[in-house]
């Protein structure tokens, strides 16, 4: 049997959200023994490792694989950080570590777009959003697919695991590659705004202001709103003092939540404070805080879809990829769930060409 990997034991424990005390009790060993196993002082016996694997619901083989590059919460964008427990963070970033392993596997076999995320630290969120749109040649056009747009500019996009439903989204840089994780349990419109919000963090805060501060969150929210709904487009399309029915009609143009249209109009001075409050109450009473009227199709990863499609033509399934990575298949499925099905029609970004995504 290959050598035991202490870091994989610690990773599996964190992924399941166990403290050392809790896992030791479940496996019938002492906390001191578990600590020794996680810090390479000694390897567990085959029997003990089997009990640990059962307690963690991981295959025994997982604990003998190569060291995985772990995702680090330090420097990541995390909304409502004060309300997240250590368990939730461990589970989210444990899953993100498996996404990094998959991303590394993909990068070793396919040519992907290089990261092309402008770093803008000297402009406000609205001006920064306008600058990124200009650099990417978007003009005032609606962004038809945020995930495809991010991937076309080198961002690796994955889904959040179900255990982390409290997290809307988060992003980070790892070895100069940007990563975005999106909650697929939210409405399609809110997920698009989350993607634009995380782009704001990648543009405004990398290597600059901490991405976990309240100011950074406010800036990222304003950036996302301005990026998806350019000022001139809003001013030209939506009359002042609109009714809720007008906002519902207008939201189709930008494929955002109806509340997001109201927020953007308020920040642009097109709605007074009183009008915004009344509309917000009406939106809540109509149930549009949780569900969306005329909701659009959920966006999915074009890169992952193409990668798995090519892999299938060569007789390689997700199961065989998971085995190659020595990562449980169910963990691999969780970071791509909802992101590898049929593509969303009417996309702004053209499909990634063979020149951009080719088997090496």
Wavefront OBJ file of the C-alpha trace (Angstrom):
o trace
v 0.000 0.000 0.000
v 1.349 3.490 -0.877
v 2.564 5.738 1.926
v 0.020 7.349 4.219
v -0.571 11.095 3.594
v -1.165 13.086 6.830
v -2.332 16.171 4.934
v -5.115 14.181 3.266
v -6.380 13.010 6.632
v -6.516 16.600 7.872
v -8.201 17.679 4.629
v -10.876 14.978 4.867
v -11.577 15.910 8.483
v -12.009 19.580 7.601
v -14.113 18.743 4.546
v -16.529 16.858 6.796
v -16.532 19.695 9.320
v -15.179 17.622 12.212
v -13.015 18.887 15.025
v -10.175 16.599 16.071
v -12.095 15.690 19.224
v -15.237 14.788 17.255
v -13.390 12.653 14.705
v -11.330 10.885 17.371
v -14.525 9.935 19.215
v -16.190 8.654 16.030
v -13.134 6.580 15.109
v -12.565 5.276 18.625
v -9.080 6.713 19.075
v -7.574 9.402 21.269
v -7.292 13.021 20.166
v -3.542 12.816 20.804
v -3.233 9.869 18.378
v -5.213 11.723 15.707
v -3.000 14.785 16.154
v 0.066 12.618 15.655
v -1.404 11.101 12.497
v -2.111 14.558 11.046
v 1.381 15.809 11.855
v 3.378 12.887 10.395
v 4.664 11.694 13.789
v 3.370 8.230 12.963
v 1.045 6.502 10.497
v -2.121 4.712 11.638
v -2.396 0.960 11.394
v -4.504 -0.500 8.604
v -7.316 -1.183 11.076
v -7.239 2.348 12.508
v -7.100 3.902 9.058
v -10.138 1.853 8.069
v -12.034 3.212 11.083
v -11.008 6.775 10.214
v -12.100 6.264 6.614
v -15.490 4.939 7.753
v -15.949 7.845 10.165
v -15.125 10.346 7.419
v -16.959 8.493 4.636
v -13.870 8.612 2.439
v -12.335 5.590 0.681
v -9.217 4.234 2.366
v -7.277 4.800 -0.852
v -7.796 8.553 -0.556
v -5.381 8.766 2.365
v -2.398 7.520 0.375
v -2.473 9.942 -2.549
v -0.077 12.792 -3.288
v -0.306 16.021 -1.306
v -3.048 18.270 -2.668
v -2.592 22.029 -3.028
v -5.059 23.425 -0.524
v -7.302 26.426 -1.029
v -6.604 29.082 1.605
v -9.399 31.267 3.068
v -6.806 33.973 3.796
v -7.275 36.680 1.180
v -10.440 35.154 -0.278
v -13.603 37.199 -0.654
v -16.075 35.963 1.950
v -19.341 37.734 2.536
v -20.860 37.702 6.032
v -17.607 36.310 7.386
v -18.661 37.027 10.959
v -21.686 34.737 10.613
v -19.776 31.794 9.118
v -18.597 29.095 11.479
v -15.165 27.491 11.349
v -16.935 24.292 10.272
v -18.554 26.031 7.289
v -15.259 27.554 6.204
v -13.476 24.220 6.514
v -16.147 22.493 4.439
v -16.158 25.158 1.730
v -12.410 25.376 1.344
v -11.965 21.636 1.658
v -14.217 21.295 -1.361
v -12.355 24.119 -3.116
v -9.160 22.093 -2.686
v -10.710 19.323 -4.794
v -11.653 21.948 -7.395
v -8.019 23.078 -7.489
v -6.968 19.477 -8.117
v -9.413 19.218 -11.022
v -8.295 22.601 -12.389
v -4.676 21.443 -12.302
v -5.629 18.233 -14.120
v -7.463 20.227 -16.806
v -4.614 22.744 -17.204
v -2.158 19.892 -17.718
v -4.159 18.533 -20.662
v -5.952 21.471 -22.252
v -4.991 24.953 -23.310
v -7.234 27.439 -21.546
v -7.524 31.220 -21.921
v -4.862 33.053 -19.954
v -6.083 35.241 -17.061
v -6.980 38.682 -18.355
v -8.364 40.445 -15.287
v -7.452 44.147 -15.106
v -6.126 45.302 -11.734
v -7.736 48.659 -10.942
v -7.043 50.246 -7.553
v -7.340 53.948 -8.333
v -10.944 54.192 -9.578
v -14.317 53.888 -7.918
v -16.456 50.783 -8.564
v -18.572 52.361 -11.338
v -15.566 53.730 -13.209
v -13.703 50.429 -12.742
v -16.641 48.471 -14.146
v -16.763 50.791 -17.141
v -13.004 50.397 -17.657
v -13.225 46.589 -17.624
v -16.130 46.672 -20.079
v -14.083 48.903 -22.369
v -10.977 46.699 -22.129
v -13.033 43.595 -22.882
v -14.856 45.260 -25.787
v -18.325 44.941 -24.289
v -19.530 48.488 -24.829
v -23.016 48.961 -23.415
v -24.271 45.509 -24.447
v -25.901 43.217 -21.906
v -23.696 40.351 -20.740
v -25.604 37.302 -21.914
v -23.583 34.784 -19.907
v -21.387 35.810 -16.981
v -19.769 32.413 -16.460
v -18.758 32.144 -20.108
v -17.435 35.696 -20.003
v -15.325 34.987 -16.913
v -13.972 31.780 -18.426
v -13.110 33.546 -21.677
v -10.873 35.828 -19.591
v -9.128 33.052 -17.704
v -11.248 32.676 -14.567
v -11.817 29.097 -13.360
v -15.458 28.771 -12.279
v -16.825 26.036 -10.009
v -19.957 25.434 -7.961
v -20.275 25.516 -4.192
v -21.123 22.317 -2.372
v -24.600 21.933 -0.904
v -23.246 21.895 2.657
v -22.233 25.536 2.152
v -25.657 26.924 1.250
v -25.089 29.918 3.533
v -22.316 31.145 1.253
v -23.467 33.122 -1.791
v -20.130 32.925 -3.553
v -16.441 33.491 -3.000
v -13.315 34.043 -5.047
v -9.563 33.992 -4.665
v -6.309 33.934 -6.602
v -4.120 30.832 -6.492
v -0.751 30.895 -8.211
v -1.897 33.914 -10.242
v -5.014 32.094 -11.472
v -8.407 33.541 -10.449
v -11.096 31.202 -9.102
v -14.799 31.884 -8.535
v -17.211 29.588 -6.680
v -20.960 30.124 -7.132
v -23.964 28.931 -5.160
v -26.174 27.025 -7.635
v -29.144 26.978 -5.254
v -29.871 30.656 -5.819
v -31.909 32.028 -8.714
v -30.161 32.310 -12.067
v -30.291 36.116 -11.868
v -28.800 36.301 -8.405
v -26.067 33.867 -9.376
v -25.146 36.149 -12.302
v -24.899 39.093 -9.941
v -22.767 37.012 -7.571
v -20.410 36.269 -10.481
v -20.176 39.990 -11.314
v -19.684 40.769 -7.609
v -16.754 38.335 -7.418
v -15.274 39.831 -10.575
v -15.331 43.120 -8.671
v -13.219 41.582 -5.925
v -10.754 40.145 -8.455
v -10.423 43.520 -10.198
v -10.435 45.880 -7.217
v -8.902 44.039 -4.302
v -6.247 41.531 -5.314
v -3.012 42.494 -3.528
v -4.617 45.695 -2.329
v -7.508 46.194 0.080
v -8.501 43.083 2.082
v -11.336 41.345 0.245
v -13.122 40.515 3.508
v -13.713 44.081 4.735
v -17.109 45.789 4.721
v -15.787 48.497 2.412
v -14.547 45.867 -0.038
v -17.957 44.168 -0.019
v -19.698 47.467 -0.706
v -17.314 48.199 -3.574
v -17.738 44.733 -5.086
v -21.529 45.041 -4.901
v -21.432 48.429 -6.642
v -18.996 47.082 -9.263
v -21.211 44.085 -10.047
v -24.285 46.272 -10.395
v -22.506 48.740 -12.690
v -20.888 45.961 -14.723
v -24.170 44.208 -15.505
v -26.199 47.425 -15.864
v -24.131 50.219 -17.462
v -25.306 53.717 -16.566
v -26.072 54.915 -20.092
v -28.003 51.745 -20.840
v -30.170 52.141 -17.741
v -30.807 55.836 -18.344
v -31.815 55.190 -21.959
v -33.999 52.178 -21.233
v -35.908 52.766 -17.995
v -38.085 55.825 -17.329
v -37.733 57.695 -14.067
v -40.162 56.840 -11.265
v -41.002 53.354 -12.617
v -43.645 50.975 -11.319
v -42.815 47.390 -10.356
v -44.237 46.137 -13.656
v -41.789 48.430 -15.473
v -38.861 46.975 -13.533
v -39.983 43.429 -14.313
v -40.031 44.302 -17.989
v -36.653 46.059 -17.756
v -34.902 43.182 -15.964
v -35.141 41.051 -19.119
v -32.634 43.305 -20.865
v -29.851 42.634 -18.361
v -31.037 39.274 -16.963
v -30.738 40.416 -13.369
v -33.055 40.291 -10.370
v -35.844 42.856 -10.261
v -34.461 44.086 -6.916
v -31.091 44.629 -8.600
v -32.674 46.961 -11.165
v -34.251 48.991 -8.362
v -30.923 49.126 -6.492
v -29.062 50.294 -9.581
v -31.625 52.991 -10.377
v -31.458 54.219 -6.787
v -27.650 54.454 -6.840
v -27.891 56.430 -10.104
v -30.369 58.885 -8.576
v -33.225 57.698 -10.792
v -35.245 56.646 -7.747
v -35.657 58.754 -4.616
v -35.064 57.179 -1.224
v -38.814 57.021 -0.645
v -39.531 55.486 -4.074
v -36.811 52.891 -3.519
v -38.186 51.937 -0.107
v -41.736 51.596 -1.469
v -40.576 49.491 -4.405
v -38.479 47.315 -2.120
v -41.522 46.680 0.093
v -43.609 45.850 -2.989
v -40.919 43.484 -4.282
v -40.929 41.682 -0.934
v -44.716 41.458 -0.757
v -44.770 39.958 -4.257
v -42.354 37.237 -3.137
v -39.590 38.431 -5.456
v -36.941 38.447 -2.739
v -36.704 34.640 -2.914
v -37.980 33.863 -6.397
v -37.780 35.827 -9.608
v -40.570 36.760 -12.005
v -39.856 35.326 -15.454
v -36.624 33.767 -14.258
v -33.988 32.974 -16.883
v -31.921 29.838 -17.507
v -29.125 28.948 -15.134
v -25.628 29.520 -16.484
v -23.087 26.718 -16.533
v -19.386 26.302 -17.158
v -18.528 26.071 -20.825
v -14.956 24.985 -20.110
v -15.910 22.055 -17.885
v -18.608 20.984 -20.301
v -16.150 20.898 -23.189
v -13.455 19.201 -21.131
v -15.758 16.370 -20.086
v -17.172 16.102 -23.602
v -13.679 15.639 -25.067
v -12.740 13.273 -22.248
v -15.811 11.129 -22.966
v -14.888 10.818 -26.644
v -11.555 9.397 -25.515
v -13.096 6.884 -23.186
v -12.374 8.820 -19.993
v -15.269 9.324 -17.596
v -15.518 11.587 -14.578
v -15.052 8.458 -12.503
v -11.724 7.676 -14.178
v -10.630 11.307 -13.760
v -11.506 11.117 -10.056
v -9.501 7.900 -9.750
v -6.541 9.522 -11.471
v -6.703 12.408 -9.001
v -7.381 10.013 -6.117
v -10.348 12.196 -5.186
v -13.774 10.719 -4.342
v -16.125 10.924 -7.325
v -18.910 12.428 -5.233
v -16.582 15.247 -4.182
v -15.659 15.899 -7.809
v -19.334 15.943 -8.795
v -20.130 18.511 -6.126
v -17.814 21.182 -7.535
v -19.145 20.732 -11.100
v -22.797 20.024 -10.237
v -25.051 22.067 -12.464
v -22.108 23.382 -14.462
v -21.613 20.666 -17.072
v -25.035 20.261 -18.579
v -26.399 21.868 -21.742
v -25.133 25.381 -22.515
v -27.286 28.461 -22.107
v -28.507 29.851 -25.465
v -28.149 33.420 -26.703
v -24.698 33.876 -25.214
v -22.643 36.999 -25.713
v -19.311 35.213 -25.510
v -18.575 32.928 -28.448
v -17.770 29.279 -27.663
v -14.142 28.731 -26.750
v -12.408 27.794 -29.962
v -10.226 24.725 -30.482
v -7.251 27.099 -30.457
v -8.151 28.031 -26.890
v -9.223 24.618 -25.621
v -7.230 21.813 -27.214
v -5.909 18.530 -25.914
v -2.162 18.828 -25.495
l 1 2 3 4 5 6 7 8 9 10 11 12 13 14 15 16 17 18 19 20 21 22 23 24 25 26 27 28 29 30 31 32 33 34 35 36 37 38 39 40 41 42 43 44 45 46 47 48 49 50 51 52 53 54 55 56 57 58 59 60 61 62 63 64 65 66 67 68 69 70 71 72 73 74 75 76 77 78 79 80 81 82 83 84 85 86 87 88 89 90 91 92 93 94 95 96 97 98 99 100 101 102 103 104 105 106 107 108 109 110 111 112 113 114 115 116 117 118 119 120 121 122 123 124 125 126 127 128 129 130 131 132 133 134 135 136 137 138 139 140 141 142 143 144 145 146 147 148 149 150 151 152 153 154 155 156 157 158 159 160 161 162 163 164 165 166 167 168 169 170 171 172 173 174 175 176 177 178 179 180 181 182 183 184 185 186 187 188 189 190 191 192 193 194 195 196 197 198 199 200 201 202 203 204 205 206 207 208 209 210 211 212 213 214 215 216 217 218 219 220 221 222 223 224 225 226 227 228 229 230 231 232 233 234 235 236 237 238 239 240 241 242 243 244 245 246 247 248 249 250 251 252 253 254 255 256 257 258 259 260 261 262 263 264 265 266 267 268 269 270 271 272 273 274 275 276 277 278 279 280 281 282 283 284 285 286 287 288 289 290 291 292 293 294 295 296 297 298 299 300 301 302 303 304 305 306 307 308 309 310 311 312 313 314 315 316 317 318 319 320 321 322 323 324 325 326 327 328 329 330 331 332 333 334 335 336 337 338 339 340 341 342 343 344 345 346 347 348 349 350 351 352 353 354 355 356 357 358 359 360
